[in-house]
Amino acid sequence: MTHEFDVLILGAGAAGLMCAVEAGKRGLRVAIIERAKRAGKKILISGGGRCNFTNIYCRPDNFISANPHFAKSALARYTPSDFIALVEKHRIPYHEKTLGQLFCDRSASDITGMLESECRVAGVKMFLNSRIREVQRAAEFKVHTETAEFRAPALVIATGGLSIPKMGATAFGYDLARQFGLKIRETRPALAPLVLASKEGSQYCDLTGLSAEVIASADYHSFREKMLITHRGLSGPAILQISSYWNKGEQIQIDLAPDRDVGAPMRDATVRNMAAARSAFQRFLPKRFAARWLDLHAPQDWTNQSLAELERKAHEWTLTPANTEGYEKAEVTAGGVDTDELSSKTMESRRVPGLFFIGEVVDVTGHLGGHNFQWAWASGAAAGRAL
Ligand SMILES: Cc1cc2nc3c(=O)[nH]c(=O)nc-3n(C[C@H](O)[C@H](O)[C@H](O)COP(=O)(O)OP(=O)(O)OC[C@H]3O[C@@H](n4cnc5c(N)ncnc54)[C@H](O)[C@@H]3O)c2cc1C
């Protein structure tokens, strides 16, 4: 069976659904072809099931890309306010959690329901459970699935990245880009927990579950948020954020006592000893972590000089992680289709007219906190309005 459309969108995730809505509203005949049994599976598990759907402070600085200017145009033309207006039109209750992060009050299914309903109104046809066997380009693009052939003059790739393979993530988008001769920036897991090297792992990982507010830094980027000890290493928002900037073999720095003069109570104390140090560190770190960290960084003596050195180490705890926890645990994939290959206004390939790439498959990776969905909405809308 052959289906003729104006636009074929591969992938019914955040970017594909938004693109379909925008293109369908303009009267185009749009089909989405999706491998999974339902649309928006990643949206459903996002934000702990409540979907952190945008961030009111989203700026181009919140994105990592070989070309830091690439995302600016799309982000400026579809802003958090635009998405919030859509959420409010559908009367979806939401709240700000912290740092401008907006979450659904009820469930992430409010967002998938909203996008599916917008697709229906825009006349978008959804083909779920469809395995793509081959994509060809002659006068038009032809997509062969196991049961049908689809044809259209425009093809949008919205198949996402490699994170969470057990949810069906595939390298399809990157392979297809290569098939058409487009360059790929090397991919790597981002927003991922870090695995400690075996020595440090054995020193700290039994403290799994303990957390503290820290400033974590890697490659000249710092984030002040929570750090969590896990059974394999470190996680929590501060660590997830720096994992996107960290490369294997490099060090990370952790300020365990942001803005604090840790040594002050000890310098002024009549007795300077380990008990006094523990009580000072327990003011800002969980008891067991404070005790462990101090045992492993015990000063030789309690002179002012040694206290200053202890203070320095507390603000600059330096570690060399063994690895990230990989795509199994990464929220996103950094790298992807090289932005030099695409128009920043439309997301269309410069080499292959009619071929578009949107969302996570492109070399644009957001910080934690709703920025990745904002990129999916913005890049999807940019393509949907240009088709
Ligand atoms: C656990 C978790 C929580 C997250 N929470 C948040 C959050 O709260 N806020 C935030 O901003 N970001 C969050 N993210 C990141 C966010 O989910 C992604 O950045 C976003 O979904 C990317 O959108 P996309 O449309 O590009 O890709 P996806 O949403 O991954 O969609 C790609 C679609 O393509 C389909 N597909 C793949 N291969 C094929 C193929 N060969 N043929 C047909 N279809 C195919 C997939 O099944 C999928 O439906 C989270 C990610 C994870 C893993």
PDBQT file of the ligand as one rigid body, heavy atoms in Angstrom, charges set to zero:
ROOT
HETATM    1  C1  LIG A 401      14.375   9.568  32.112  1.00  0.00    +0.000 C 
HETATM    2  C2  LIG A 401      14.369  10.851  31.340  1.00  0.00    +0.000 A 
HETATM    3  C3  LIG A 401      13.767  11.974  31.881  1.00  0.00    +0.000 A 
HETATM    4  C4  LIG A 401      13.793  13.191  31.185  1.00  0.00    +0.000 A 
HETATM    5  N1  LIG A 401      13.180  14.268  31.751  1.00  0.00    +0.000 NA
HETATM    6  C5  LIG A 401      13.212  15.451  31.095  1.00  0.00    +0.000 A 
HETATM    7  C6  LIG A 401      12.537  16.581  31.612  1.00  0.00    +0.000 A 
HETATM    8  O1  LIG A 401      11.828  16.502  32.643  1.00  0.00    +0.000 OA
HETATM    9  N2  LIG A 401      12.656  17.763  30.956  1.00  0.00    +0.000 N 
HETATM   10  C7  LIG A 401      13.365  17.881  29.777  1.00  0.00    +0.000 A 
HETATM   11  O2  LIG A 401      13.436  18.971  29.213  1.00  0.00    +0.000 OA
HETATM   12  N3  LIG A 401      13.951  16.800  29.224  1.00  0.00    +0.000 NA
HETATM   13  C8  LIG A 401      13.887  15.600  29.851  1.00  0.00    +0.000 A 
HETATM   14  N4  LIG A 401      14.476  14.506  29.275  1.00  0.00    +0.000 N 
HETATM   15  C9  LIG A 401      15.071  14.651  27.935  1.00  0.00    +0.000 C 
HETATM   16  C10 LIG A 401      13.944  14.636  26.885  1.00  0.00    +0.000 C 
HETATM   17  O3  LIG A 401      13.111  13.513  27.113  1.00  0.00    +0.000 OA
HETATM   18  C11 LIG A 401      14.511  14.586  25.478  1.00  0.00    +0.000 C 
HETATM   19  O4  LIG A 401      15.454  15.609  25.292  1.00  0.00    +0.000 OA
HETATM   20  C12 LIG A 401      13.391  14.744  24.439  1.00  0.00    +0.000 C 
HETATM   21  O5  LIG A 401      12.452  13.700  24.605  1.00  0.00    +0.000 OA
HETATM   22  C13 LIG A 401      13.949  14.715  23.028  1.00  0.00    +0.000 C 
HETATM   23  O6  LIG A 401      12.871  14.789  22.132  1.00  0.00    +0.000 OA
HETATM   24  P1  LIG A 401      12.953  14.137  20.679  1.00  0.00    +0.000 P 
HETATM   25  O7  LIG A 401      11.618  14.285  20.096  1.00  0.00    +0.000 OA
HETATM   26  O8  LIG A 401      14.128  14.663  19.953  1.00  0.00    +0.000 OA
HETATM   27  O9  LIG A 401      13.280  12.600  20.948  1.00  0.00    +0.000 OA
HETATM   28  P2  LIG A 401      12.371  11.504  21.687  1.00  0.00    +0.000 P 
HETATM   29  O10 LIG A 401      11.433  12.149  22.632  1.00  0.00    +0.000 OA
HETATM   30  O11 LIG A 401      13.344  10.495  22.194  1.00  0.00    +0.000 OA
HETATM   31  O12 LIG A 401      11.499  10.878  20.502  1.00  0.00    +0.000 OA
HETATM   32  C14 LIG A 401      12.046  10.110  19.477  1.00  0.00    +0.000 C 
HETATM   33  C15 LIG A 401      10.961   9.218  18.944  1.00  0.00    +0.000 C 
HETATM   34  O13 LIG A 401      11.445   8.551  17.795  1.00  0.00    +0.000 OA
HETATM   35  C16 LIG A 401      11.068   7.182  17.871  1.00  0.00    +0.000 C 
HETATM   36  N5  LIG A 401      12.021   6.408  17.079  1.00  0.00    +0.000 N 
HETATM   37  C17 LIG A 401      13.315   6.096  17.373  1.00  0.00    +0.000 A 
HETATM   38  N6  LIG A 401      13.840   5.354  16.378  1.00  0.00    +0.000 NA
HETATM   39  C18 LIG A 401      12.877   5.210  15.449  1.00  0.00    +0.000 A 
HETATM   40  C19 LIG A 401      12.812   4.538  14.204  1.00  0.00    +0.000 A 
HETATM   41  N7  LIG A 401      13.851   3.858  13.731  1.00  0.00    +0.000 N 
HETATM   42  N8  LIG A 401      11.641   4.607  13.497  1.00  0.00    +0.000 NA
HETATM   43  C20 LIG A 401      10.564   5.284  13.971  1.00  0.00    +0.000 A 
HETATM   44  N9  LIG A 401      10.563   5.907  15.150  1.00  0.00    +0.000 NA
HETATM   45  C21 LIG A 401      11.705   5.884  15.876  1.00  0.00    +0.000 A 
HETATM   46  C22 LIG A 401      11.128   6.862  19.352  1.00  0.00    +0.000 C 
HETATM   47  O14 LIG A 401      10.360   5.713  19.666  1.00  0.00    +0.000 OA
HETATM   48  C23 LIG A 401      10.553   8.143  19.946  1.00  0.00    +0.000 C 
HETATM   49  O15 LIG A 401       9.152   8.113  20.043  1.00  0.00    +0.000 OA
HETATM   50  C24 LIG A 401      14.433  13.278  29.929  1.00  0.00    +0.000 A 
HETATM   51  C25 LIG A 401      15.007  12.134  29.377  1.00  0.00    +0.000 A 
HETATM   52  C26 LIG A 401      14.970  10.925  30.053  1.00  0.00    +0.000 A 
HETATM   53  C27 LIG A 401      15.594   9.721  29.423  1.00  0.00    +0.000 C 
ENDROOT
TORSDOF 0
